[in-house]
């Protein structure tokens, strides 16, 4: 199974961006997305931004991730 995680581009330096994943920032390669810029939401898979998505779509995905992590936390306590 492959997963892509949504995040917001905070800063772009050439083909590298600093992306915020809900408080955790990571460097991500933008080789596949020439037009991505600061403030855009992107889907990231294995360190590469693979698609620009809308803010509402990103927020919906992030809410789903939150539900999964909360359910997992409840199941282990």
Phi, psi and omega in degrees: 000137178250141178235141172242137185249133179280145176202165181253131178289121179266324185206142177238132177231091184066236180264016177240137177233149169267120185244134179266121178252066178068037178112340176258121181258137179221154172278137184227142178277139181249021183304331183268352183228090182294329187266000181292139182219174181305136181093343177286149171261137182227154170267132184241132178227125181044045174087001179241133171286125185249347181197140170273134179234164179285159178298316178299322178295317179297316181297322178296316178296317180296323177295321177297317177300319181298317179298319180296313182293324178293318179296321179294318180298316179296323182290335182263357179253000000 
